[in-house]
Amino acid sequence: MTYQHKLKEIVLSDPKYLVMTAENRGPLRNIIDDLGSRFLDVGIMEQGMIGTAAGLALRGRVPIVHSLSCFLTMRAFEFVRTDVGLGKLPVKMTGTLAGFLSEANGPTHQSIEDIGLMRMIPNVNIFCPADELELCEALPIILESPQPWYIRFNPRRPVERATVAFAVGQAEVVRKPGEVTILTYGALFEQAYAAALRLERNGISTGLINMRTLKPVDECAVVAAAKESGLLVIVEDHLSTGGLYSIVCETLVAQNCCCPVVSLSLNQRWFKPLLYHDVLDFEGFSGEKLAERIAAAWEGLASQEPG
């Protein structure tokens, strides 16, 4: 089932749901007519969309809003913070074209700081599905939640996963922690999985964890991986500041747990605008290149050990 059809099924089953967009109809194009008056396009007005959604939520509705992630999290940030977060309103915010999924767009349309921004807002939770199947599986739970949610929309085809039933705050351990354990989320899960298989073939036992919800985060999974692995590797299409790397480091410090951690992310820079698979190759995030980078980090760590 696609996101559109799952969303339509849920929305038409309960009058409290309303679908909104700021002229970002792509993820909804096949269901707009079916939604009828339950669909509202406010135009290029992200701030107004969030403000309107907050007002509707105050009156018992559950708005599911859609916008380009870069504008939803940056242009409307104050409205999300003050109208939705402060009020702890059940507005569900779906950010499209986040991270490398923005592909050919330049820096103005690249959303690589969205998680850092959203996780700073009290009461706002974050879900980053590995594929469209996981998005559809989690959607009923997230829409029924009384909390505000930011969803990092991922419409990509289903990929190999452990298919552990979705639960808020529970990571999916796809491969048990090994010498190296990769922690990732979202669209890059597919490449991280390919990298894990390649590393295993090359003699490096490799665990893989799909973090799924970055807020609340599964601290137990992070700590367990740190205790059972020689190296944690964070793979994300986000700035190294504010995203999963920051979350993992904060968690380990809070839990008084020590483990080498390597961040494969974007370090204070935007990525080159190219088609998706070309971006992965150029930036070093394809399965093959991730495996090479992780193997180099593991070998470098081993060379530092005494004796």
Backbone bond lengths (Angstrom), bond angles and torsions (degrees), N, CA, C in turn:
res aa  C-N    CA-C-N  psi(-1)  N-CA   C-N-CA  omega(-1)  CA-C   N-CA-C  phi
1 M - - - 1.467 - - 1.524 110.05 -
2 T 1.322 117.44 140.36 1.451 121.25 178.60 1.524 110.69 -86.51
3 Y 1.330 114.94 164.08 1.459 120.36 177.33 1.530 110.57 -57.46
4 Q 1.329 116.42 -43.82 1.464 119.81 -177.87 1.527 111.57 -57.96
5 H 1.316 116.11 -47.03 1.459 118.88 -176.48 1.528 111.89 -71.19
6 K 1.331 116.60 -35.59 1.459 119.12 176.89 1.524 110.58 -66.47
7 L 1.317 116.22 -42.18 1.465 120.65 178.86 1.523 110.32 -62.86
8 K 1.320 117.10 -45.22 1.468 121.34 178.79 1.523 110.83 -59.07
9 E 1.319 116.72 -44.73 1.467 121.80 -179.81 1.519 111.64 -58.39
10 I 1.336 115.81 -45.11 1.465 120.23 -177.73 1.527 111.11 -71.37
11 V 1.323 116.39 -46.18 1.465 120.88 -175.84 1.527 111.34 -62.60
12 L 1.329 116.76 -42.94 1.461 119.20 -177.80 1.523 112.88 -76.13
13 S 1.344 116.56 -9.09 1.468 119.77 179.20 1.517 113.19 -86.47
14 D 1.337 116.85 -11.49 1.472 119.93 -174.95 1.526 109.43 -150.97
15 P 1.313 118.43 122.90 1.471 121.77 -176.60 1.525 114.91 -66.81
16 K 1.342 118.22 -9.15 1.464 118.56 -179.47 1.524 111.56 -74.41
17 Y 1.339 117.51 -18.59 1.461 120.78 -176.11 1.522 112.13 -86.36
18 L 1.332 114.64 142.63 1.463 122.27 178.03 1.517 107.85 -142.93
19 V 1.323 116.96 134.67 1.464 121.84 -179.38 1.524 109.30 -103.33
20 M 1.330 115.53 130.81 1.461 120.66 -178.70 1.527 110.51 -129.52
21 T 1.330 115.36 156.01 1.453 120.48 175.42 1.512 110.25 -150.52
22 A 1.320 115.15 156.06 1.468 121.70 174.61 1.530 106.87 -108.56
23 E 1.320 114.81 69.37 1.464 123.70 -178.28 1.533 111.98 55.01
24 N 1.332 115.67 41.70 1.457 121.68 176.87 1.530 106.88 -126.39
25 R 1.343 115.61 71.15 1.463 121.41 -171.59 1.519 113.87 -85.15
26 G 1.329 117.95 -7.74 1.453 121.01 -175.80 1.516 114.71 -50.51
27 P 1.345 118.28 -50.88 1.466 119.72 -177.85 1.528 113.38 -70.38
28 L 1.354 116.68 -5.67 1.466 120.43 -173.15 1.524 112.81 -124.60
29 R 1.320 117.18 3.37 1.463 120.99 -165.63 1.534 114.26 -56.53
30 N 1.319 117.83 -29.05 1.466 119.84 -175.05 1.525 114.42 -91.25
31 I 1.326 117.54 -2.53 1.471 118.93 -176.34 1.527 113.23 -124.64
32 I 1.324 117.20 -0.40 1.470 120.46 -175.07 1.523 111.54 -58.31
33 D 1.327 118.03 -47.44 1.468 120.71 -178.85 1.520 111.03 -63.42
34 D 1.322 116.76 -37.55 1.469 120.21 -179.10 1.526 111.85 -67.74
35 L 1.328 117.14 -30.83 1.464 120.25 -178.84 1.522 112.10 -75.19
36 G 1.317 117.31 -25.98 1.460 121.45 177.13 1.517 112.84 57.05
37 S 1.333 116.64 -125.95 1.465 121.35 -177.36 1.523 112.66 -71.88
38 R 1.314 117.38 -6.09 1.466 120.62 178.51 1.523 110.65 -86.31
39 F 1.326 117.10 5.03 1.464 122.20 177.89 1.524 109.51 -118.54
40 L 1.341 114.87 134.69 1.460 120.13 -179.45 1.517 110.17 -137.80
41 D 1.336 116.52 121.79 1.463 122.24 174.85 1.524 107.44 -105.86
42 V 1.331 117.18 114.06 1.463 120.96 -176.17 1.520 112.39 -87.87
43 G 1.353 117.37 -4.29 1.458 120.34 -175.89 1.522 110.54 85.32
44 I 1.323 115.41 -169.68 1.469 119.71 -176.63 1.526 108.37 -77.47
45 M 1.312 115.41 80.30 1.464 122.04 -173.38 1.523 108.30 -155.12
46 E 1.331 116.14 66.62 1.464 120.40 -174.94 1.527 112.57 -60.67
47 Q 1.352 116.06 -39.98 1.465 118.37 179.82 1.526 110.86 -62.39
48 G 1.326 115.13 -44.57 1.460 119.92 179.49 1.515 112.18 -65.37
49 M 1.317 116.10 -34.76 1.465 119.67 178.92 1.523 110.64 -63.36
50 I 1.350 116.40 -44.85 1.462 119.64 179.72 1.523 110.79 -66.94
51 G 1.320 117.12 -41.59 1.464 120.14 177.84 1.517 111.92 -61.68
52 T 1.342 116.26 -42.89 1.465 120.80 178.31 1.523 110.77 -64.84
53 A 1.340 115.65 -42.02 1.463 120.05 179.42 1.526 110.79 -62.00
54 A 1.320 116.43 -39.88 1.464 120.19 178.56 1.527 110.69 -63.15
55 G 1.334 116.56 -42.54 1.461 120.22 178.19 1.519 111.95 -62.12
56 L 1.326 116.36 -42.13 1.463 120.46 178.24 1.532 110.67 -64.47
57 A 1.345 116.10 -40.31 1.464 120.49 179.98 1.524 111.04 -63.99
58 L 1.323 116.86 -35.02 1.466 120.59 177.59 1.523 111.56 -63.53
59 R 1.337 115.70 -21.36 1.463 120.55 -178.32 1.533 111.94 -108.10
60 G 1.326 114.58 25.72 1.454 118.84 169.96 1.515 117.03 92.38
61 R 1.332 117.44 0.62 1.458 118.93 179.17 1.531 110.07 -91.75
62 V 1.321 116.41 161.46 1.465 122.54 175.02 1.527 107.37 -119.56
63 P 1.330 117.74 94.66 1.457 121.07 -179.50 1.531 110.98 -78.44
64 I 1.331 116.08 137.92 1.459 122.93 175.12 1.519 105.51 -114.98
65 V 1.326 116.13 103.37 1.464 120.35 -171.96 1.526 110.52 -99.95
66 H 1.352 115.42 149.95 1.456 121.89 -177.89 1.520 109.88 -132.10
67 S 1.326 114.92 134.33 1.459 120.22 177.24 1.519 108.56 -161.80
68 L 1.331 116.72 162.20 1.453 119.52 171.11 1.523 107.65 -56.70
69 S 1.316 116.56 132.19 1.458 121.19 -174.33 1.520 112.76 -55.62
70 C 1.334 117.02 -39.20 1.467 119.84 -177.00 1.526 111.31 -61.77
71 F 1.342 117.29 -37.47 1.457 120.38 -179.02 1.528 112.06 -84.14
72 L 1.324 116.57 -34.56 1.463 120.41 178.50 1.526 111.42 -62.97
73 T 1.333 116.42 -41.77 1.465 119.48 -175.02 1.518 113.96 -90.78
74 M 1.319 118.09 -21.84 1.465 120.06 -178.55 1.516 112.59 -106.50
75 R 1.315 117.54 -55.78 1.462 119.79 -178.66 1.522 111.60 -62.78
76 A 1.330 116.86 -37.96 1.469 120.57 -176.91 1.517 112.55 -101.00
77 F 1.324 117.25 15.28 1.466 119.98 -172.75 1.525 112.77 -55.52
78 E 1.310 118.08 -48.01 1.469 119.88 -177.56 1.522 111.63 -61.60
79 F 1.335 116.42 -36.41 1.462 120.05 180.00 1.528 110.68 -70.12
80 V 1.337 116.52 -38.87 1.459 119.76 176.34 1.526 109.52 -63.08
81 R 1.331 115.41 -45.50 1.469 120.81 -178.10 1.524 111.69 -62.88
82 T 1.336 115.85 -51.32 1.459 120.29 -169.24 1.520 113.29 -87.05
83 D 1.332 116.89 -41.94 1.462 119.87 -176.46 1.525 112.50 -83.33
84 V 1.335 116.40 -40.09 1.464 120.02 -174.41 1.527 111.80 -97.11
85 G 1.334 116.50 -52.61 1.461 120.04 -176.92 1.512 113.14 -65.98
86 L 1.312 116.60 -50.63 1.466 120.63 -179.44 1.524 111.28 -61.37
87 G 1.336 115.32 -39.43 1.466 119.58 -179.85 1.514 113.33 -81.71
88 K 1.336 116.72 -7.18 1.476 122.43 -178.37 1.531 109.71 49.90
89 L 1.333 114.42 51.19 1.460 120.86 -176.39 1.529 110.90 -94.24
90 P 1.325 118.33 145.11 1.464 122.14 -174.14 1.532 114.09 -78.44
91 V 1.314 116.66 48.13 1.466 120.85 175.97 1.524 108.29 -82.76
92 K 1.331 117.05 130.50 1.465 121.99 178.61 1.523 108.07 -103.90
93 M 1.330 115.83 119.06 1.472 122.03 -172.32 1.523 110.10 -109.53
94 T 1.322 116.04 112.33 1.449 121.94 -176.99 1.523 109.12 -101.94
95 G 1.335 116.15 113.27 1.457 121.82 -179.07 1.520 110.29 -99.56
96 T 1.322 117.01 119.25 1.458 121.06 -178.24 1.530 111.04 -97.08
97 L 1.330 116.03 160.14 1.467 124.06 178.09 1.525 112.13 55.04
98 A 1.317 115.94 45.99 1.469 120.31 176.58 1.523 109.76 -87.27
99 G 1.330 116.57 155.52 1.447 121.46 178.04 1.513 112.64 56.59
100 F 1.337 116.63 -140.82 1.460 121.18 -177.48 1.525 113.06 -69.03
101 L 1.337 118.53 -13.55 1.462 120.16 177.92 1.519 111.54 -66.25
102 S 1.331 117.00 -14.98 1.458 121.04 173.59 1.523 110.68 -71.36
103 E 1.288 117.43 -17.83 1.458 130.56 -179.46 1.532 114.04 30.89
104 A 1.333 120.69 -96.68 1.461 122.10 -169.18 1.526 114.50 -74.30
105 N 1.318 118.36 -4.31 1.460 120.88 178.65 1.524 111.57 -76.32
106 G 1.325 115.89 146.16 1.462 121.27 178.99 1.516 112.09 -80.92
107 P 1.331 116.52 -173.75 1.472 121.64 -174.37 1.526 115.54 -54.43
108 T 1.332 118.61 -33.34 1.471 119.41 -178.17 1.519 112.09 -64.28
109 H 1.333 117.21 -24.90 1.460 121.08 -177.67 1.522 112.67 -113.02
110 Q 1.304 117.46 9.89 1.463 120.77 177.40 1.528 109.82 -90.51
111 S 1.317 114.94 125.81 1.464 119.95 -179.54 1.525 108.03 -105.72
112 I 1.312 116.14 92.89 1.462 121.18 -177.80 1.535 111.62 -123.41
113 E 1.332 115.70 13.00 1.461 120.90 176.12 1.527 110.98 -130.42
114 D 1.347 116.02 9.38 1.465 121.25 -173.85 1.521 113.67 -62.05
115 I 1.323 117.23 -41.63 1.467 119.83 -178.83 1.518 110.61 -66.86
116 G 1.339 116.32 -42.36 1.454 120.08 177.95 1.513 111.90 -58.73
117 L 1.335 116.54 -40.34 1.463 120.48 -179.75 1.524 111.63 -69.66
118 M 1.323 116.74 -48.88 1.468 120.30 -175.12 1.526 112.41 -68.31
119 R 1.338 117.51 -35.38 1.467 118.20 -177.42 1.531 111.96 -72.53
120 M 1.324 117.61 -16.52 1.465 120.04 177.25 1.524 112.61 -74.98
121 I 1.333 116.36 -19.55 1.467 119.69 -175.58 1.525 110.17 -84.84
122 P 1.320 118.66 118.39 1.462 120.23 177.46 1.531 111.17 -54.25
123 N 1.318 115.67 141.42 1.467 125.18 175.15 1.526 115.07 80.72
124 V 1.338 118.82 -13.54 1.469 120.71 -178.60 1.529 110.01 -89.88
125 N 1.325 116.55 120.98 1.456 122.30 177.88 1.529 111.09 -92.81
126 I 1.335 116.51 164.02 1.467 121.20 -175.11 1.522 110.42 -134.00
127 F 1.336 116.07 129.69 1.462 122.62 177.16 1.524 109.25 -124.61
128 C 1.342 116.10 128.37 1.464 121.93 -179.23 1.521 109.23 -126.30
129 P 1.331 118.74 87.81 1.464 121.60 -175.80 1.527 112.46 -67.82
130 A 1.332 115.01 146.81 1.461 120.93 179.50 1.520 111.88 -75.47
131 D 1.322 117.06 -25.29 1.459 121.11 -179.54 1.526 108.87 -162.09
132 E 1.326 116.09 -179.69 1.458 119.74 -176.74 1.532 111.63 -68.74
133 L 1.329 116.97 -31.97 1.460 120.08 178.22 1.521 110.75 -62.02
134 E 1.330 116.92 -46.41 1.464 120.07 179.29 1.527 110.59 -65.32
135 L 1.315 116.97 -36.34 1.462 121.54 176.72 1.522 110.32 -59.03
136 C 1.330 116.64 -46.82 1.462 120.90 -179.61 1.528 111.80 -67.77
137 E 1.332 117.03 -37.36 1.466 120.91 179.64 1.527 111.58 -62.85
138 A 1.328 115.44 -40.05 1.465 120.10 -174.96 1.519 113.39 -85.46
139 L 1.322 117.14 -19.33 1.465 120.82 -171.73 1.528 113.88 -55.16
140 P 1.329 120.72 -46.57 1.476 118.93 179.91 1.521 112.84 -60.41
141 I 1.326 117.16 -37.98 1.470 121.15 -179.38 1.521 110.41 -67.41
142 I 1.312 116.29 -43.70 1.461 120.43 -177.96 1.527 111.16 -68.88
143 L 1.319 116.86 -40.38 1.463 119.13 -179.54 1.523 111.93 -68.57
144 E 1.329 117.64 -28.80 1.462 120.69 178.58 1.527 112.36 -82.53
145 S 1.319 116.81 -14.17 1.465 120.36 -179.38 1.530 110.42 -66.00
146 P 1.318 117.59 140.25 1.469 120.45 177.29 1.529 112.71 -75.83
147 Q 1.341 116.90 -8.04 1.463 121.70 -176.72 1.534 111.74 -85.81
148 P 1.326 117.39 156.89 1.468 119.99 167.01 1.536 108.30 -72.37
149 W 1.323 116.71 145.69 1.466 121.68 179.22 1.519 110.80 -133.94
150 Y 1.329 115.05 141.95 1.463 121.44 167.26 1.519 107.02 -107.12
151 I 1.330 116.74 124.07 1.462 122.74 179.77 1.526 108.15 -109.42
152 R 1.325 115.79 120.01 1.481 120.47 175.46 1.527 106.91 -83.33
153 F 1.301 115.54 91.57 1.464 123.72 -170.60 1.527 111.98 -56.23
154 N 1.343 115.69 129.62 1.463 120.84 178.65 1.527 109.34 -136.25
155 P 1.348 116.83 101.95 1.464 120.39 -176.90 1.522 113.80 -90.86
156 R 1.342 117.73 14.60 1.464 119.75 -174.13 1.524 111.84 -76.15
157 R 1.339 114.83 159.09 1.467 122.31 -175.05 1.533 110.74 -59.64
158 P 1.335 116.92 154.41 1.471 120.37 178.01 1.523 111.81 -58.90
159 V 1.324 115.74 141.39 1.460 121.55 178.47 1.522 109.20 -122.05
160 E 1.313 116.06 168.91 1.473 121.55 -178.48 1.531 110.17 -63.93
161 R 1.331 116.05 120.44 1.463 120.63 177.42 1.509 109.06 -140.98
162 A 1.313 116.59 174.19 1.462 121.32 178.72 1.523 111.31 -79.33
163 T 1.324 116.25 -13.01 1.469 124.05 -178.72 1.530 113.44 50.59
164 V 1.324 114.82 43.98 1.461 120.49 171.47 1.528 107.67 -72.32
165 A 1.320 117.44 134.51 1.460 120.49 -178.38 1.524 110.87 -53.03
166 F 1.309 116.53 135.85 1.459 120.83 -177.39 1.515 111.12 -67.58
167 A 1.320 115.38 135.64 1.459 122.29 172.74 1.519 107.56 -145.01
168 V 1.298 116.56 139.63 1.465 121.13 -179.61 1.527 109.76 -60.00
169 G 1.328 116.28 129.07 1.457 120.54 177.28 1.512 115.09 79.44
170 Q 1.330 117.46 11.89 1.457 120.85 -179.64 1.524 110.18 -120.38
171 A 1.331 116.02 118.15 1.461 120.74 178.22 1.523 109.97 -74.63
172 E 1.322 115.50 164.00 1.463 122.23 178.49 1.526 108.28 -109.26
173 V 1.323 116.62 109.72 1.462 120.90 178.62 1.530 107.59 -82.27
174 V 1.309 115.92 101.88 1.462 122.08 -176.28 1.522 110.90 -82.24
175 R 1.333 115.57 -39.69 1.464 122.20 175.10 1.524 106.92 -134.86
176 K 1.318 117.19 129.20 1.456 121.08 -176.80 1.531 111.22 -57.94
177 P 1.352 117.45 147.19 1.459 120.83 -179.98 1.529 112.20 -51.11
178 G 1.334 115.06 139.10 1.457 121.25 179.14 1.513 110.41 -126.69
179 E 1.324 116.71 -152.87 1.466 119.99 175.14 1.525 109.20 -57.62
180 V 1.327 114.12 -42.31 1.466 122.02 175.11 1.524 107.48 -118.86
181 T 1.325 117.34 139.19 1.464 120.46 174.08 1.522 109.21 -128.00
182 I 1.330 115.03 127.89 1.457 121.93 179.87 1.525 108.94 -95.59
183 L 1.324 116.83 129.68 1.459 123.28 172.92 1.516 107.54 -112.25
184 T 1.323 116.46 126.84 1.455 119.53 -176.50 1.518 110.13 -151.36
185 Y 1.345 117.03 -175.75 1.457 122.62 -179.86 1.524 108.44 -165.16
186 G 1.306 115.84 164.94 1.454 120.36 172.27 1.518 115.07 65.99
187 A 1.334 115.35 -153.85 1.460 121.70 -173.26 1.520 113.24 -60.58
188 L 1.321 118.36 -27.91 1.458 120.31 -178.40 1.525 113.15 -75.12
189 F 1.335 117.05 -5.38 1.465 118.09 176.95 1.533 110.53 -57.20
190 E 1.316 116.69 -40.81 1.469 120.56 -178.19 1.520 111.42 -57.74
191 Q 1.324 116.60 -44.24 1.462 120.57 -179.49 1.528 111.19 -72.34
192 A 1.333 116.45 -35.42 1.469 120.05 178.36 1.524 110.09 -65.34
193 Y 1.328 116.83 -37.89 1.464 120.41 178.27 1.534 110.03 -64.26
194 A 1.332 116.58 -44.49 1.462 120.44 178.49 1.524 110.42 -61.70
195 A 1.336 116.70 -38.86 1.471 120.83 179.45 1.528 110.28 -65.97
196 A 1.330 117.51 -40.27 1.468 121.12 -179.42 1.529 110.57 -62.05
197 L 1.330 116.82 -42.74 1.465 120.38 178.86 1.528 111.12 -63.90
198 R 1.324 115.73 -41.45 1.468 120.11 -179.90 1.532 110.89 -65.32
199 L 1.329 116.99 -41.43 1.469 120.52 178.94 1.524 110.93 -64.05
200 E 1.331 116.78 -40.17 1.460 120.61 177.71 1.531 110.56 -60.55
201 R 1.327 116.41 -43.30 1.466 119.82 179.48 1.520 111.73 -63.19
202 N 1.326 115.17 -26.83 1.464 120.55 -179.30 1.527 112.34 -93.04
203 G 1.330 117.10 10.99 1.454 120.56 172.85 1.513 116.73 91.04
204 I 1.337 118.20 10.45 1.469 121.26 178.01 1.522 107.95 -109.39
205 S 1.330 117.69 111.18 1.466 119.80 179.45 1.531 108.79 -65.51
206 T 1.322 115.57 128.37 1.466 120.19 -169.62 1.519 112.15 -131.98
207 G 1.308 116.39 122.82 1.448 122.03 174.03 1.518 110.05 -90.54
208 L 1.319 116.02 162.60 1.468 120.50 -179.46 1.524 109.39 -148.28
209 I 1.335 115.37 125.42 1.466 120.99 -179.24 1.522 109.77 -124.49
210 N 1.326 115.48 124.66 1.455 123.19 174.06 1.530 106.89 -90.19
211 M 1.321 117.23 108.43 1.463 120.44 -170.72 1.527 113.69 -71.24
212 R 1.316 117.66 -30.23 1.470 124.95 174.57 1.530 114.14 64.15
213 T 1.317 119.75 -76.18 1.470 119.87 176.08 1.530 108.16 -101.18
214 L 1.314 115.54 120.88 1.463 120.33 178.97 1.523 111.21 -89.01
215 K 1.314 116.13 -11.45 1.461 121.28 173.11 1.525 107.04 -155.37
216 P 1.325 119.21 111.17 1.465 125.48 -0.96 1.528 111.17 -72.24
217 V 1.318 115.76 145.08 1.456 120.86 -178.68 1.529 109.62 -94.85
218 D 1.313 116.18 152.83 1.461 121.74 178.80 1.532 108.48 -83.15
219 E 1.321 116.56 87.00 1.463 121.16 -177.82 1.528 111.50 -63.47
220 C 1.326 116.70 -34.70 1.467 119.95 -179.43 1.522 110.81 -62.93
221 A 1.328 117.19 -40.35 1.462 120.79 179.68 1.520 110.77 -66.71
222 V 1.327 116.62 -38.88 1.468 120.80 179.61 1.525 110.35 -65.15
223 V 1.323 116.47 -48.04 1.469 120.76 -178.07 1.529 110.76 -65.87
224 A 1.329 117.13 -41.92 1.462 120.49 179.41 1.525 110.50 -61.57
225 A 1.333 116.56 -42.37 1.466 120.08 178.90 1.521 110.66 -63.83
226 A 1.327 116.34 -40.20 1.468 120.43 -180.00 1.522 111.20 -63.75
227 K 1.332 116.79 -39.12 1.459 120.99 -177.85 1.530 112.34 -73.98
228 E 1.325 116.66 -26.51 1.464 120.69 -174.74 1.525 113.63 -100.83
229 S 1.322 117.28 -3.81 1.468 120.59 -174.79 1.527 111.47 -119.66
230 G 1.305 114.55 158.35 1.457 119.56 174.21 1.515 112.20 -89.36
231 L 1.342 116.06 -18.55 1.458 120.93 -178.89 1.522 109.51 -156.20
232 L 1.317 116.43 131.12 1.460 121.95 171.19 1.514 108.30 -99.51
233 V 1.338 116.29 134.90 1.463 121.21 178.06 1.523 108.55 -121.37
234 I 1.315 116.28 122.63 1.469 121.96 178.79 1.524 108.26 -96.96
235 V 1.317 116.80 122.35 1.461 122.09 178.81 1.524 108.14 -115.98
236 E 1.335 117.01 118.95 1.466 120.11 -178.52 1.524 111.69 -157.28
237 D 1.327 116.49 145.80 1.463 122.27 174.61 1.530 108.57 -94.62
238 H 1.303 113.56 67.11 1.469 123.55 -174.99 1.516 106.64 -153.14
239 L 1.301 116.82 159.96 1.452 119.20 172.53 1.522 109.79 -59.51
240 S 1.317 117.00 148.45 1.465 119.86 179.13 1.527 111.09 -63.90
241 T 1.324 116.50 -25.15 1.466 121.32 177.88 1.522 110.42 -87.01
242 G 1.320 116.95 127.32 1.455 120.70 171.56 1.509 116.18 94.61
243 G 1.334 117.44 -19.56 1.453 120.12 -177.02 1.513 112.90 -93.96
244 L 1.343 115.76 -145.88 1.462 120.31 -175.50 1.523 112.08 -64.13
245 Y 1.316 117.84 -34.68 1.470 119.76 178.13 1.525 110.26 -59.39
246 S 1.321 116.26 -46.39 1.468 120.00 177.45 1.524 111.12 -62.91
247 I 1.336 116.42 -41.57 1.459 120.75 -179.13 1.530 110.95 -61.65
248 V 1.336 115.97 -45.66 1.463 120.42 -179.31 1.522 111.00 -64.09
249 C 1.321 117.43 -45.91 1.466 120.69 -179.97 1.526 111.25 -62.20
250 E 1.319 117.13 -42.75 1.462 120.98 178.46 1.532 110.52 -62.60
251 T 1.329 115.95 -41.05 1.459 120.51 -179.46 1.526 111.54 -64.59
252 L 1.333 116.50 -45.08 1.462 119.98 -178.74 1.525 111.46 -64.86
253 V 1.320 116.89 -39.46 1.469 120.18 178.02 1.529 109.88 -65.24
254 A 1.331 116.28 -45.12 1.470 120.09 -178.60 1.521 111.87 -63.38
255 Q 1.332 116.77 -32.80 1.463 121.30 -178.37 1.528 112.30 -94.19
256 N 1.336 116.72 6.22 1.467 121.90 179.29 1.530 110.86 53.74
257 C 1.338 114.74 45.79 1.463 121.91 -177.06 1.530 108.38 -119.03
258 C 1.321 116.82 134.64 1.462 120.90 -175.01 1.529 110.81 -117.61
259 C 1.333 116.20 131.44 1.458 121.83 176.92 1.525 107.85 -162.16
260 P 1.329 119.18 141.28 1.468 120.05 174.55 1.529 110.24 -60.86
261 V 1.322 115.94 135.91 1.464 121.22 -179.10 1.527 108.72 -130.81
262 V 1.325 115.99 130.66 1.462 122.17 177.07 1.524 108.06 -116.62
263 S 1.328 116.59 134.68 1.458 121.72 178.83 1.519 110.24 -105.43
264 L 1.328 116.62 117.73 1.464 121.82 171.01 1.522 105.87 -104.47
265 S 1.307 114.44 92.92 1.462 121.74 -174.19 1.518 107.37 -148.78
266 L 1.323 116.47 -164.51 1.459 121.04 177.36 1.527 108.09 -99.40
267 N 1.304 116.10 114.80 1.464 120.98 -175.48 1.524 110.58 -94.55
268 Q 1.323 116.04 94.86 1.467 122.59 176.18 1.528 113.43 54.99
269 R 1.336 115.72 43.49 1.463 118.87 176.71 1.526 109.50 -159.36
270 W 1.327 114.97 157.27 1.451 120.73 173.45 1.526 108.94 -88.70
271 F 1.316 117.37 166.16 1.463 119.79 -179.22 1.523 111.07 -98.13
272 K 1.316 115.78 160.85 1.461 121.63 -178.19 1.521 109.88 -71.23
273 P 1.330 118.89 127.43 1.465 121.36 179.88 1.533 111.20 -68.43
274 L 1.310 116.44 110.17 1.458 123.48 178.55 1.526 108.03 -147.15
275 L 1.323 117.99 170.24 1.449 119.94 172.45 1.522 109.29 -63.53
276 Y 1.342 116.71 153.28 1.457 122.34 -167.34 1.531 113.97 -47.50
277 H 1.323 117.49 -54.58 1.462 118.95 -176.27 1.524 112.07 -68.25
278 D 1.327 116.37 -28.62 1.462 119.24 175.11 1.527 111.09 -70.90
279 V 1.340 116.22 -35.81 1.473 120.19 175.60 1.525 109.67 -61.13
280 L 1.335 115.96 -46.76 1.467 120.14 -179.24 1.519 110.89 -57.71
281 D 1.316 116.22 -43.78 1.461 120.26 -177.82 1.528 111.09 -70.01
282 F 1.324 116.46 -45.82 1.470 120.91 -176.35 1.528 111.01 -66.00
283 E 1.329 117.21 -40.55 1.459 121.31 -175.96 1.528 113.11 -87.22
284 G 1.336 116.89 -4.90 1.465 119.90 177.38 1.513 114.66 83.93
285 F 1.352 117.43 30.26 1.458 120.94 -177.82 1.524 113.19 -116.90
286 S 1.322 118.49 10.81 1.459 119.84 171.48 1.527 107.68 -70.67
287 G 1.332 116.93 162.12 1.458 119.46 179.89 1.515 112.24 -55.95
288 E 1.328 115.88 -43.01 1.467 120.59 -179.07 1.519 111.71 -63.61
289 K 1.328 116.26 -46.51 1.469 119.09 -176.68 1.522 111.91 -73.89
290 L 1.322 117.42 -33.30 1.465 118.78 174.22 1.523 110.23 -61.40
291 A 1.338 116.35 -42.36 1.470 120.10 179.77 1.528 110.54 -61.37
292 E 1.318 116.76 -41.41 1.466 120.33 179.09 1.525 110.95 -64.07
293 R 1.322 116.83 -43.23 1.465 120.76 -178.49 1.526 111.22 -67.79
294 I 1.334 116.07 -39.64 1.465 119.77 -179.73 1.528 110.41 -69.83
295 A 1.334 117.08 -41.36 1.466 120.40 178.48 1.524 110.47 -61.32
296 A 1.332 116.99 -40.62 1.467 120.78 178.60 1.521 110.82 -63.79
297 A 1.349 116.40 -40.33 1.471 120.05 179.07 1.528 110.36 -65.93
298 W 1.323 117.23 -40.44 1.464 121.36 -179.69 1.523 110.64 -66.98
299 E 1.314 116.12 -43.66 1.470 119.86 179.15 1.527 111.14 -65.74
300 G 1.345 115.80 -37.97 1.468 118.82 177.89 1.502 111.85 -65.13
301 L 1.334 116.67 -38.42 1.462 120.84 177.47 1.521 111.04 -65.31
302 A 1.346 115.90 -42.82 1.471 120.28 -179.60 1.517 111.60 -63.67
303 S 1.328 116.23 -34.21 1.475 119.44 -178.50 1.518 112.54 -70.24
304 Q 1.359 116.19 -18.54 1.459 120.43 -179.06 1.528 112.45 -85.89
305 E 1.354 115.40 -13.86 1.458 118.88 -177.01 1.543 110.18 -71.01
306 P 1.313 117.73 139.11 1.470 120.44 -179.27 1.535 112.02 -64.74
307 G 1.308 115.92 143.33 1.454 120.86 177.34 1.507 111.83 81.19
